[in-house]
Amino acid sequence: MQTSHKIIIGNSQNMKEIGEGTVHLMVTSPPYPMIAMWDDLFCKADSQIVELWQKLDKKKSDSGLAGQIYTQMHNYLAKVWQETYRVLVDGGIACINIGDATRSIGGKFQLFPNHCRITEECEKVGFTTLPYILWKKPTTKPQYKGKGAFLGSGFLPPNAYVTLDCEYILIFRKRNLRRFEPHDEARYGSAFSKVQRDEWFSQIWQIKGTRQTTSELERRTAAYPEEIAERLIKMFSIKGDTVLDPFLGSGTTMKTALANGR
Ligand SMILES: C[S@@+](CC[C@H](N)C(=O)[O-])C[C@H]1O[C@@H](n2cnc3c(N)ncnc32)[C@H](O)[C@@H]1O
């Protein structure tokens, strides 16, 4: 099947190249707020974030500044969710892979529940929230800063922390269900099997993460596994549909769309 693909080098907060209501599915993974590897990106994008970090460094205690930084980072992403809403067709689906973050700031350890903020922001722009998927990455041991250890105080209650070993795949829809003619050929030609349906539409997916230990460049792309993109594309689009990834990175979504006739 002949398909066409376009990479736009630009800022997805303003996707002026993409017309309103022209995309059937968005599959993406943004930079994760409050995860250290993305600090520079958020600082480059927003001078207020730089100023807030500087204030925090001077104060040496949180005093609400971490919360403000976290909010600013989500404001940055929210502009992309707004643009996504604009470019999606009615009934179009948005799938967002995101992990929460844990961080010690000013001596205080806490969780930054990115999945909650993104859900709130997507609802604000008009999306309907649908049941989400928990992507559980198989690990032999809970990890903290690359070391196999629980966070906290070993075997003594009550001050240890639960390890973050799941990420979220949040799913949203723009307005009402997509409508098709009875026996639409492309739709029927995109059907999944019963085995696929039972596995894909259950809430916990056990899929190995993509190895990111080779070069600095590869580490910085933070690629997700093709299996994730492939499942989402087959679940929420039909052959010939247009799929968008506003945070393309190494291009996993595009490669998978191409392989699946989208
Ligand atoms: C988590 S990575 C995506 C990885 C991707 N799923 C893959 O498999 O390679 C997020 C990407 O979004 C890019 N990015 C951040 N802000 C952006 C923006 N405003 N417009 C376009 N891309 C952006 C980052 O440079 C990074 O490549």
The ligand as an SDF file (V2000), in Angstrom:
LIG
                    3D

 27 29  0  0  0  0  0  0  0  0999 V2000
   10.5630   11.4950   24.9000 C   0  0  0  0  0  0  0  0  0  0  0  0
   11.2040   12.0560   23.3910 S   0  0  0  0  0  0  0  0  0  0  0  0
   10.2570   11.1700   22.2030 C   0  0  0  0  0  0  0  0  0  0  0  0
   10.8890    9.8410   21.8260 C   0  0  0  0  0  0  0  0  0  0  0  0
   10.1600    9.1150   20.7240 C   0  0  0  0  0  0  0  0  0  0  0  0
    8.9080    8.5500   21.1960 N   0  0  0  0  0  0  0  0  0  0  0  0
   11.0310    8.0150   20.1430 C   0  0  0  0  0  0  0  0  0  0  0  0
   10.6090    6.8310   20.1380 O   0  0  0  0  0  0  0  0  0  0  0  0
   12.1570    8.2910   19.7140 O   0  0  0  0  0  0  0  0  0  0  0  0
   10.5770   13.7040   23.2360 C   0  0  0  0  0  0  0  0  0  0  0  0
   11.0790   14.4180   22.0000 C   0  0  0  0  0  0  0  0  0  0  0  0
   10.3160   15.6200   21.8280 O   0  0  0  0  0  0  0  0  0  0  0  0
   11.1750   16.6510   21.3640 C   0  0  0  0  0  0  0  0  0  0  0  0
   10.5190   17.9470   21.6540 N   0  0  0  0  0  0  0  0  0  0  0  0
   10.4460   18.6130   22.8360 C   0  0  0  0  0  0  0  0  0  0  0  0
    9.7410   19.7540   22.7260 N   0  0  0  0  0  0  0  0  0  0  0  0
    9.3230   19.8140   21.4270 C   0  0  0  0  0  0  0  0  0  0  0  0
    8.5370   20.7330   20.6860 C   0  0  0  0  0  0  0  0  0  0  0  0
    8.0300   21.8270   21.2640 N   0  0  0  0  0  0  0  0  0  0  0  0
    8.3180   20.4910   19.3760 N   0  0  0  0  0  0  0  0  0  0  0  0
    8.8090   19.3730   18.7870 C   0  0  0  0  0  0  0  0  0  0  0  0
    9.5500   18.4540   19.4430 N   0  0  0  0  0  0  0  0  0  0  0  0
    9.8150   18.6590   20.7450 C   0  0  0  0  0  0  0  0  0  0  0  0
   12.4570   16.3880   22.1170 C   0  0  0  0  0  0  0  0  0  0  0  0
   13.5420   17.0100   21.4940 O   0  0  0  0  0  0  0  0  0  0  0  0
   12.5250   14.8370   22.0510 C   0  0  0  0  0  0  0  0  0  0  0  0
   13.1570   14.4190   20.8710 O   0  0  0  0  0  0  0  0  0  0  0  0
  1  2  1  0
  2  3  1  0
  2 10  1  0
  3  4  1  0
  4  5  1  0
  5  6  1  0
  5  7  1  0
  7  8  2  0
  7  9  1  0
 10 11  1  0
 11 12  1  0
 11 26  1  0
 12 13  1  0
 13 14  1  0
 13 24  1  0
 14 15  1  0
 14 23  1  0
 15 16  2  0
 16 17  1  0
 17 18  1  0
 17 23  2  0
 18 19  1  0
 18 20  2  0
 20 21  1  0
 21 22  2  0
 22 23  1  0
 24 25  1  0
 24 26  1  0
 26 27  1  0
M  CHG  2   2   1   9  -1
M  END
$$$$
